[in-house]
Amino acid sequence: MKRIVDGVWEVGIGYVHAHVFEADGGLVLVDTGTPGKIGKIDGALRDIGRKVEDVRTILLTHWHYDHIGALGEIVRRSGATVVAHTSDAPIIDGSRAPQLTRVMKLTAPFLGKPASAPVDRTLDADGPAGVAGVTALHTPGHTE
């Protein structure tokens, strides 16, 4: 776990990163890394004297498996509120199959498939993200 500034950390999970910050007496997690890597997040949180159960909100940048991989396990353990863009929510919650690129299809057997989880709040434009002091900025192009 790398401290960025007071109350904000970066968690390295292989070739991707998740970010954690303190808000409203709990933790906010931005993305969850790759499937099967809950141990990386759990260990990183323990390094700062916290645990997965302290996560209150999960902000997802997009549905790609390397960003939602540990979502199901974290939600199960923490009961966190999940926030995602309206276009990505049906893939995240499992109600719509993702359109996988050729590379995604090739790496899927090695990466694994994330467990779906309900999206509690959807966003469709710039604005409040459901966490005090956090504003979502829609940057389309990487996914729908």
Residue, then its C-alpha position, 0 to 999 in steps of 0.5 A: m500500500k502506497r500512501i498518496v497523501d493523508g487518508v489516500w492510498e494506492v493498492g498495487i494489484g499486479y498490473v492494475h491499481a485500486h485506490v482507497f480513501e477515508a470518508d464519512g468514518g469508513l473507507v471508499l474503494v475506487d475499483t477492486g482489482t482483478p478476480g481472486k485478488i481480494g487478499k491483496i486488498d485485504g493485506a493492504l488495508r491491514d497495513i494501515g490498521r483497517k480491514v475489508e469490512d471497513v469499506r463503506t462505498i465502492l466507486l467503479t470506474h468501469w466494468h472491465y474485469d481488472h477493475i471489478g474482479a474482487l467486487g463480489e467478495i468485497v461487497r459480501r464481506s463489507g456490505a458496501t454501497v456500489v456506485a457505477h455508471t449507468s452504461d456499465a451497471p448491467i454488466i457489473d450486476g450480471s444482467r447483461a453479458p459484456q462485449l469482450t475484446r479478442v485480448m479479453k477472450l484470450t486472457a479470461p481463462f487466466l484472469g478469471k471471471p468476477a462475481s457480479a454484485p448489485v449496483d446500488r447507485t448509478l451515475d450518468a453524468d458529471g456530478p455528486a458520486g454519493v460520497a461527500g466531497v467527491t464529484a464524478l467526471h464522465t470520461p467516455g471511451h474506454t467502455e460504453 
